[in-house]
Amino acid sequence: MTFQKETAPTAKAKESGFAETVKTVIFAVLIAFGVRTFAFEPFNIPSGSMIPTLLIGDYLFVSKFSYGYSKYTVGFGLPLFEGRIFGSEPERGDVAVFKLPRDNKTDYIKRVIGLPGDTVQMIGGILHINGQPVKRERIEDYVTTDSLGRSIRTAQFIETLPNGRTHRIIEESDNGPLDNTPVFKVPPGHLFMMGDNRDNSLDSRVPSQVGFVPIENMVGRAEFLFFSLDEGTRFYEIWRWPVDLRFSRLFNGVR
């Protein structure tokens, strides 16, 4: 059997190979752009404002199609258009990511509490919507462990919103700075957002920092957790995953 002698790649073959590589990269970028814009985008939780629903170290997917599309939902933050298309109003009780109105850049995640036209007020730690107190049922304490291994207990409640949606909240006390507020009247095209960790959440109760959130600023609805690591563990610290991975939280829906 006779073998042909191998020859070095021609310049034309090299050009063709380079072109294929470029096309592959472009297609990959376009697919990533499309998925992040029209379907889902991953986010991680860096703060405790949504405890007990979301913990520091949680990683979740947010659905971009839930509320329609605006320049704030476009992949990689590209300002391709103004306004909102295929828009739908968020539901009371949704956990959602939005762009902070103060800079229209920073991502925040909170719960939708007030819809356009609603009045919202905190009185003695009790949420009031449209003048009516929201039902709050005391359940077992929320228990965490500090850096010294000591147990920390915080009062935990199940809150039932006017539309029947329920979720858990925690309260260190009912007399904190955000437990008694003036009446907030939600303007048209805006939402009132609050964290489930009621005494440790910078949200719409603080007008100078967050205030009312334009619906246009909504990025998407939190859907489910796909990963979760103990607080203080970095995602790239793979060697710590066997001990610090919160297996019980994987693939849980967010509600």
N, C-alpha and C positions, 0 to 999 in steps of 0.2 A: 504494500500500500504506500502510495506516495502522498506526502503532505505538502501543501503549498507553503511557501515561505511567507511568514508574517511580515506585514509592512507597517510602517508608522502611519498614524492617522493623518489624513490630509487636512489642509487648512479649512476646506469646505466641511469636512466631517466635524471638526472642532467647533465651527460656527454653528452647525446644526445642533450639536450637543448643548452648547451654551444657550441657544434660543429655546430649546426644550426646557432647560432648567429655569430660565426666566419666566416662561409660560406657566410652569408648575407653581412657582412662587406667586405669580400674579393671581392664578386661580385660587390658591390657598388663602391669600389675603382677601379676595373677593368673597369667598365662602365665609371666612371669619367675620368680615364686615356685615354680610347678610344675616348671619346667625345672631350677632350681637345687636343688630338694628331691629330685625323683624321677629325674632323668636325669644331667645333667652340670653341673659348675661349673668356671669357669676359675680358675687360680692362676698366679702368677708366682714365679720362683725368685730370692730375694734374697741367698742365701749359697752358698758353695762346698762345703758338706758332702756333696753327692751327686756331685761331680766324680769320674769322667769321664762318668757317666750323664746328669746334668743340670748345666747351666752357669748361672752368674749371667746373668740376662737372658732365660732360657727362659720361655715361656708355654705352659701345658699344660691339657688338659681332664682332670678327674677324674670317673670314673663313680660316681654316688651309689648305684646299685642293686647294686653288686658285693657288698657286705657287709650289705645290709639297711639299715634306717632307724632312727635314734635321734634324740634332741633335738639331737645335734651335726651331723646331716646336713640338718636342716630349713633351708630358705632363709632367709637374713638372721638366722640364729641364734635364731629364735623357739622358746621351750621349750614345745612343744605337748603332749608326752607323755613318760613315763618308760620306761626299758627299751629293747628293740630288737625290731623286727618284721621279718619276712621275712629274719631274720639268717642269714648263712653265714660260716664261719670263713675268714679270709684264708689264702692259700697261702704257703708258705715261698718267699721270693724276690720276692714282690710289692713294688712300690714304691707306697707309700700315704701319704695325708695323714691326720693325726690331730690331735686337740686335745691340747695338752700337759697331762698329768695334774696338774701343779703348779698350774695356774690354770683349766684346762678352757676356755680361750679362745684361746690362741695356736695358730696352725696350724703344724705341723711336717711335713716330708716326709722319710721314711727308707725303708729296705728291711726287710721282715719276715724276721728271722733265726731267732728262737726261737718255737715254738708252745707252748701250754699243756702243762706237764709236762716240757718239755725242760730240759736243763742246757746252759748256754752259758759258754764261757771263752775268753779270749785268752791264748796262751802264746807268747812270742817273736814276736808279730805274726801268728801262725797262729790262725785261728778253729777252735775245737773245739765240736762239737755232740754232746751225749750221750756225751762221753768220746772221741769220734773226731775226728782232725784233718780239716779240710775241704781238699780238693785245691786247690792254688794253683799255677798255671802262669805263669811269667815270660814276658812278651811285650815288644814294643817300648816304650820309654819314652813317658810322656805328656809332651808338650812344649807349654809356654805361653810367652808373651812378656810381660815386665814393662813398666812404664811408660817405661823407658829403651830399650826395644827389644831387650833381652837375652833370649836363650832360657833357659828354666828347664826342666830335665829331672827327672822324677819316676818312680820305679820303678812299673811297671804290671803287673797280673796279671789272669788270668782265674780266677775262683773258681767251683768247681762244688759246689753245695749237695747234701745227701743225696738230694733228690728229682730230681736231674739238672738243675735250673735253673742256668744259667751267667750271669755278669755280670762286668763289669770293676771293679776296685778300684785305687786308688793308695796307695802307702805311702812316706812320706819316710824312714822307718827302721822297724826291728822292735823298737826299744827305747824307744819313746815312752811317755808316761804311761798310755796306754790299750792298750798292746800286751801287758801282763801284768796279768791281773785275777783276782779270786777266781772261784769257780764260782757262777754265777747260776742258781737254780732257778726257772723260769717258773711262777707260780701259775696255778690254773684261771681261765679267763676273761680272761687277759692275754697280751700278746705282748712279745717282745724285739726292739727296732728298732735298726738300725745304719745309719750313713752309709757310702757307698762311698769317700769320702775319709777313710780310716781314722784318720789322725793329726790330722784337723781336723773332727771331728764330735762335737757334744754329743748323746749318744744314751743308750740304755738302760745303757751301761757306766758312766754317772754317775748313781747312784741319787738324789743330792740335787737334781739338775736335771731329769732325765727319768725314769729308772727303768723299771719295767714299765708297759706301756701297756694299760689296759683295752680289750677289744674294743669295748665300747660307745662309746669315744672315737674310733673309726675313722670318718673322713669319707668316704673312698672311695679307689678304686684309680686311680693315674695311668695314663692310656691312651695319649695321643699329644700331641706338640708341635704347636701351631698357629701359633706365632710365636717368633722368637728374635732378640734384638738384642745387639750387643757390649756387654760390661760397661761401665757408665758412661753408656750412652745411654738417655734417658727415652723411654717409649712415645709421648708426645705430640710428641717432636722429629721430626716427619715429614720435615723437610728433611735429616735424617741417615740416614734409612732406606736410600737407594740405596747408601751406603757401608757402613753398620753392620749391615744385615740379614744374618743367617746363613742364606742360602738353602738350604744343604745340610742344615740341621736341620729345615726345615719339613715337617710332617706325618709325622715319624718316630715310630714307636711307642716306648713306654717299656718297657724290659725289664731 
